Amino acid sequence: MSQKLTQEGYDKLAQELEYLKTEGRKEAAENIKEARSHGDLSENSEYDEAMNDQGRLEARIAEIEGILKNSEIITEGESGIHIGSVVVLLDIDEDEEDEYVILGENESAPDRSYISAESPVGKQLIGKNIGDVISVEAPGGVVNFKVTNVIK
């Protein structure tokens, strides 16, 4: 399944991958070597932890490689709201406006107003334009938003 990423998101993942393959692997090997020097491996919790850390590192490398291999970089010029758009939404019920950035699945950070295009709000926004109203099912009930501005 192809994931859509902004160029910035793609570059960030590629940079993380490069770091993990070089520095991360070097650090993991050094940690294993150090833990191995502490003696009997059958009762060496530091060695077990170092090996587990290496496994997590390799899993993350494989995950990023899969994402980058199967990703599609969004381009400017897509009509309506798309991944990479900065959107101003009016919460109709609360009469409050907030700005959000619509990003790919692996780029979201709701605490920074970055929402995934795969989230309930993100899915409703893709393809919409200024003036459109969306309704999203939330834990507290339906929330209605009006798109008041699309910055890019």
Summary of the structure (lengths in Angstrom):
residues: 152
radius of gyration: 21.4
end to end distance: 26.0
largest distance: 68.3
contacts: 418
relative contact order: 0.16
helix: 46%
strand: 26%
